[in-house]
Amino acid sequence: MSSHPSAGAPGPTAPGIPVAGTTGTEEVSPATLRRVTAAAFGGTVIEWFDFAVYGYTASALAATFFPSDTAVGGLLQTFAVFAVAFAMRPLGGLVFGRLGDRLGRRKILLATVFLMSISTAIIGLLPGHASIGILAPILLTVARCLQGLSAGGEYAGAVAYVIEHAPARKRAFYASAMPAATFGSFAAAALLCWLITQAIGSAAFDEWGWRIPFLAAIPMGIIAFLIRSHLEETPEFTRMQQERAERGASAAAHLPFGEVLRREGRMMLTLGGFIAVTGLSFYIFSTYMTTFLRTVAEMPANVVLGSNVVALLCATALAPVMGLLSDRLGRRPVMVGALVALAVASVPAYLLAAGGGFGNALIGQLLIAVGAVACNVSTAVMLSEAFATISRYTASAVAYNVAYAIFGGTAPYVATFLVSRTIDIAPAIYLTGMALLALIAVRVLPETRGRDPSGPAWPAKGAGSEEERAAPATAARV
């Protein structure tokens, strides 16, 4: 793009795409909006708690499923399985995204939390390598793949569900509930692991105590399913179905995936460049940092998990603040600020955290948390504002999960490998370099604050009139 909108102004929209507030729609009541956000938040916390537990039990899983002559060797195999689950996320995003654009957001959010709960409980019940040999890591990998499928359909759908209820002027604030839920779920997972470790000791935790958080998926999954079963479909998706029916089109019709790529591919690729750093910073902060502090800095498990819980709770509280900033300043200024913060703070954060002690570990994690939270909030709101309603679930889920699979899912493995082959702060240098590269993607992204999300931010050439026929001409709520 040759020019960019000012920091506080909505970006340009294409001809034929209505701008927020030009036609007006009935705003969802505050009570309904609070209920929707709380339900989506609670369900996402439980969903991502199940996914997070794997990272916090990595050392115990390595000893149970991947016996090795060296601790690093077992960790590398454990994190390789961690990455395999992320390889399944794009497939989950495609499958659940297609279904979500066809059948609605609510039904798919029920399916994803059910699949995540079952696959997580399976991990908690698996015998170790000492009992069934090579079959143990194979079954672990299968269960992680099922987790990956579920996660692939979860986040983009939850964000779309909330934003399709939210008023335009507060989209980022309400979208921040989903990053807050993910950080909060990781805090809950870390807290539970820490409490178990405190109660039974590190040795017992590594032997059998690690199974408890995985088995907690059973009651938590039931709660999440019940929460989501009381949700209704979003007004925006419902209107789209009604308007299609009025034109004589099937309410369940959806665009072929090739057409989704033609219309949204440019945005998916460009936004993916920013999401790459979102995923990398999230998993460096939430997952790998605890491993780094235990294995490289050789800090006690209770100090590591305790500092990580506090840092994650701070990140959870910071998310809505970043949402308010994004609604006030615009999406691009917050994205740029997040990347600059990561580029400047990553190396000092690692040096400080490795110095030893609870205070150093906490401050080091918080330095990375600021940029990571801002990235995650920006990604959440952009996932819905950047794509048209008719293809939003598919386009956002695929873009999000491909970037996360390549950079987020491999983050612990790459970081562990870099430390074993180079220097201790290599992961921080890696994160710094990626943050600087992502500034290129942000430079060409449009400002989407205030834009009507019923149509694409960057329509494909020649698709304008067809888009108007296929997608609902619904203005954003203001």
Backbone hydrogen bonds, N-H to C=O, Kabsch-Sander energy under -0.5 kcal/mol:
donor,donor_aa,acceptor,acceptor_aa,energy
9,A,6,S,-1.2
11,G,447,E,-1.5
17,I,14,A,-2.0
20,A,450,G,-1.0
21,G,476,A,-0.9
22,T,19,V,-2.2
33,L,29,S,-2.6
34,R,30,P,-2.5
35,R,31,A,-2.2
36,V,32,T,-2.8
37,T,33,L,-2.5
38,A,34,R,-2.6
39,A,35,R,-2.4
40,A,36,V,-2.6
41,F,37,T,-2.8
42,G,38,A,-2.8
43,G,39,A,-2.3
44,T,40,A,-2.2
45,V,41,F,-2.4
46,I,42,G,-1.9
47,E,43,G,-2.5
48,W,44,T,-2.9
49,F,45,V,-1.9
50,D,46,I,-1.6
51,F,47,E,-1.1
52,A,48,W,-2.3
53,V,49,F,-1.8
54,Y,51,F,-0.5
55,G,52,A,-1.0
56,Y,52,A,-1.2
57,T,53,V,-1.2
57,T,54,Y,-0.6
58,A,55,G,-1.0
61,L,57,T,-2.9
62,A,58,A,-2.4
63,A,59,S,-1.6
64,T,60,A,-2.0
65,F,61,L,-3.0
66,F,61,L,-0.7
66,F,62,A,-1.5
74,G,70,T,-1.7
75,L,71,A,-2.2
76,L,72,V,-2.6
77,Q,73,G,-1.7
78,T,74,G,-2.2
79,F,75,L,-3.0
80,A,76,L,-1.5
81,V,77,Q,-1.7
82,F,78,T,-1.7
83,A,79,F,-2.0
84,V,80,A,-1.9
85,A,81,V,-1.7
86,F,82,F,-0.9
87,A,83,A,-1.5
88,M,84,V,-0.9
88,M,85,A,-0.6
89,R,85,A,-0.5
89,R,86,F,-0.7
92,G,88,M,-2.4
93,G,89,R,-3.0
94,L,90,P,-2.5
95,V,91,L,-2.9
96,F,92,G,-2.5
97,G,93,G,-1.7
98,R,94,L,-2.3
99,L,95,V,-2.0
100,G,96,F,-2.7
101,D,97,G,-2.2
102,R,98,R,-1.0
103,L,99,L,-3.9
104,G,99,L,-0.6
104,G,100,G,-1.0
108,I,104,G,-0.8
109,L,105,R,-2.0
110,L,106,R,-1.5
111,A,107,K,-1.7
112,T,108,I,-2.5
113,V,109,L,-1.4
114,F,110,L,-1.5
115,L,111,A,-2.3
116,M,112,T,-2.3
117,S,113,V,-1.9
118,I,114,F,-2.0
119,S,115,L,-2.3
120,T,116,M,-2.1
121,A,117,S,-2.1
122,I,118,I,-1.8
123,I,119,S,-1.4
124,G,120,T,-1.5
125,L,121,A,-0.9
125,L,122,I,-0.9
126,L,122,I,-0.9
126,L,123,I,-0.9
129,H,64,T,-2.7
131,S,128,G,-1.2
132,I,128,G,-2.0
133,G,129,H,-1.9
135,L,132,I,-1.3
136,A,133,G,-1.7
138,I,134,I,-1.4
139,L,135,L,-2.6
140,L,136,A,-2.2
141,T,137,P,-2.1
142,V,138,I,-2.1
143,A,139,L,-2.5
144,R,140,L,-2.3
145,C,141,T,-2.1
146,L,142,V,-1.9
147,Q,143,A,-2.0
148,G,144,R,-2.4
149,L,145,C,-2.3
150,S,146,L,-2.1
151,A,147,Q,-2.8
152,G,148,G,-2.0
153,G,149,L,-0.9
153,G,150,S,-1.0
154,E,150,S,-0.9
155,Y,151,A,-1.0
158,A,154,E,-2.5
159,V,155,Y,-2.6
160,A,156,A,-2.4
161,Y,157,G,-2.3
162,V,158,A,-2.0
163,I,159,V,-2.8
164,E,160,A,-2.3
165,H,162,V,-1.6
166,A,162,V,-1.0
168,A,477,R,-5.2
170,K,167,P,-1.6
171,R,168,A,-1.2
174,Y,170,K,-2.3
175,A,171,R,-2.9
176,S,172,A,-1.8
177,A,174,Y,-1.3
178,M,175,A,-1.7
180,A,176,S,-2.4
181,A,177,A,-1.9
182,T,178,M,-2.2
183,F,179,P,-2.8
184,G,180,A,-2.7
185,S,181,A,-2.4
186,F,182,T,-2.1
187,A,183,F,-2.1
188,A,184,G,-2.5
189,A,185,S,-2.4
190,A,186,F,-2.7
191,L,187,A,-2.9
192,L,188,A,-2.4
193,C,189,A,-2.3
194,W,190,A,-2.5
195,L,191,L,-2.7
196,I,192,L,-2.5
197,T,193,C,-2.4
198,Q,194,W,-2.6
199,A,195,L,-2.0
200,I,196,I,-2.6
201,G,197,T,-2.4
205,F,201,G,-2.0
206,D,202,S,-2.4
207,E,203,A,-1.4
208,W,204,A,-2.9
209,G,204,A,-2.4
210,W,205,F,-1.9
211,R,208,W,-1.7
212,I,209,G,-1.2
214,F,210,W,-0.7
215,L,211,R,-2.3
216,A,212,I,-1.5
217,A,214,F,-1.5
218,I,215,L,-1.7
220,M,216,A,-1.9
221,G,217,A,-2.4
222,I,218,I,-1.7
223,I,219,P,-2.0
224,A,220,M,-2.5
225,F,221,G,-2.5
226,L,222,I,-2.2
227,I,223,I,-2.4
228,R,224,A,-2.4
229,S,225,F,-1.9
230,H,226,L,-0.6
230,H,227,I,-0.9
231,L,228,R,-1.5
236,E,164,E,-0.7
238,T,234,T,-2.4
239,R,235,P,-2.7
240,M,236,E,-1.9
241,Q,237,F,-2.1
242,Q,238,T,-2.3
243,E,239,R,-2.8
244,R,240,M,-2.1
245,A,241,Q,-2.3
246,E,242,Q,-2.2
247,R,243,E,-1.2
248,G,245,A,-1.3
249,A,244,R,-2.7
253,A,250,S,-1.4
259,E,256,P,-0.5
260,V,256,P,-1.9
261,L,257,F,-2.4
262,R,258,G,-2.0
263,R,259,E,-2.4
264,E,260,V,-3.1
265,G,261,L,-2.2
268,M,264,E,-2.7
269,L,265,G,-2.4
270,T,266,R,-2.3
271,L,267,M,-2.9
272,G,268,M,-1.5
273,G,269,L,-1.0
273,G,270,T,-0.8
274,F,270,T,-0.8
274,F,271,L,-0.7
275,I,271,L,-2.5
276,A,272,G,-1.9
277,V,273,G,-0.6
277,V,274,F,-0.7
278,T,274,F,-1.7
279,G,275,I,-2.9
280,L,276,A,-2.3
281,S,277,V,-2.9
282,F,278,T,-1.9
283,Y,279,G,-2.2
284,I,280,L,-2.2
285,F,281,S,-2.2
286,S,282,F,-3.2
287,T,283,Y,-1.4
288,Y,283,Y,-2.9
289,M,284,I,-1.6
291,T,287,T,-1.0
292,F,288,Y,-2.8
293,L,289,M,-2.4
294,R,290,T,-1.7
295,T,291,T,-2.9
296,V,292,F,-2.1
297,A,292,F,-2.0
299,M,293,L,-2.8
304,V,300,P,-2.2
305,L,301,A,-2.8
306,G,302,N,-1.9
307,S,303,V,-2.3
308,N,304,V,-2.1
309,V,305,L,-2.3
310,V,306,G,-1.8
311,A,307,S,-2.3
312,L,308,N,-2.5
313,L,309,V,-2.3
314,C,310,V,-2.2
315,A,311,A,-2.1
316,T,312,L,-2.3
317,A,313,L,-2.0
318,L,314,C,-1.8
319,A,315,A,-1.4
321,V,317,A,-0.6
322,M,318,L,-2.1
323,G,319,A,-2.0
324,L,320,P,-2.2
325,L,321,V,-2.1
326,S,322,M,-2.3
327,D,323,G,-2.1
328,R,324,L,-1.6
329,L,325,L,-3.5
330,G,326,S,-1.8
334,V,330,G,-0.9
335,M,331,R,-2.1
336,V,332,R,-2.7
337,G,333,P,-2.3
338,A,334,V,-2.2
339,L,335,M,-2.1
340,V,336,V,-2.5
341,A,337,G,-2.2
342,L,338,A,-2.1
343,A,339,L,-2.4
344,V,340,V,-2.3
345,A,341,A,-2.4
346,S,342,L,-1.8
349,A,345,A,-2.4
350,Y,346,S,-2.0
351,L,347,V,-2.3
352,L,348,P,-2.4
353,A,349,A,-2.7
354,A,350,Y,-2.2
355,G,352,L,-1.4
356,G,353,A,-1.1
361,A,357,G,-2.1
362,L,358,F,-2.5
363,I,359,G,-2.6
364,G,360,N,-2.4
365,Q,361,A,-1.8
366,L,362,L,-2.3
367,L,363,I,-2.0
368,I,364,G,-1.1
369,A,365,Q,-2.1
370,V,366,L,-1.6
371,G,367,L,-0.7
372,A,368,I,-2.3
373,V,369,A,-3.0
374,A,370,V,-1.9
375,C,371,G,-2.3
376,N,372,A,-2.2
377,V,373,V,-2.5
378,S,374,A,-2.1
379,T,375,C,-2.5
380,A,376,N,-2.2
381,V,377,V,-2.0
382,M,378,S,-2.2
383,L,379,T,-2.2
384,S,380,A,-0.7
384,S,381,V,-0.6
385,E,381,V,-2.3
386,A,382,M,-2.2
387,F,384,S,-0.6
389,T,454,S,-0.8
390,I,454,S,-0.5
391,S,388,A,-1.1
392,R,388,A,-0.9
392,R,389,T,-0.6
394,T,97,G,-0.5
395,A,391,S,-2.8
396,S,392,R,-2.6
397,A,393,Y,-2.1
398,V,394,T,-2.4
399,A,395,A,-2.3
400,Y,396,S,-2.4
401,N,397,A,-2.3
402,V,398,V,-2.4
403,A,399,A,-1.7
404,Y,400,Y,-2.2
405,A,401,N,-2.5
406,I,402,V,-2.1
407,F,403,A,-2.3
408,G,403,A,-0.7
408,G,404,Y,-0.8
409,G,404,Y,-3.3
411,A,408,G,-0.9
414,V,410,T,-3.3
415,A,411,A,-2.7
416,T,412,P,-2.5
417,F,413,Y,-2.6
418,L,414,V,-2.9
419,V,415,A,-2.2
420,S,416,T,-2.0
421,R,417,F,-1.5
422,T,418,L,-2.6
426,A,423,I,-1.7
428,A,425,I,-0.6
429,I,425,I,-1.7
430,Y,426,A,-2.5
431,L,427,P,-2.3
432,T,428,A,-2.2
433,G,429,I,-2.4
434,M,430,Y,-2.1
435,A,431,L,-2.2
436,L,432,T,-1.9
437,L,433,G,-2.0
438,A,434,M,-2.2
439,L,435,A,-0.7
439,L,436,L,-0.7
440,I,437,L,-1.6
441,A,437,L,-0.6
442,V,438,A,-2.0
443,R,439,L,-1.7
444,V,440,I,-0.9
444,V,441,A,-0.7
445,L,441,A,-0.9
448,T,446,P,-0.6
451,R,448,T,-2.2
455,G,452,D,-0.7
457,A,386,A,-1.6
463,A,460,A,-2.1
467,E,463,A,-3.0
468,E,464,G,-2.0
469,R,465,S,-1.5
470,A,466,E,-2.4
471,A,467,E,-3.5
474,T,472,P,-2.0
475,A,473,A,-0.5
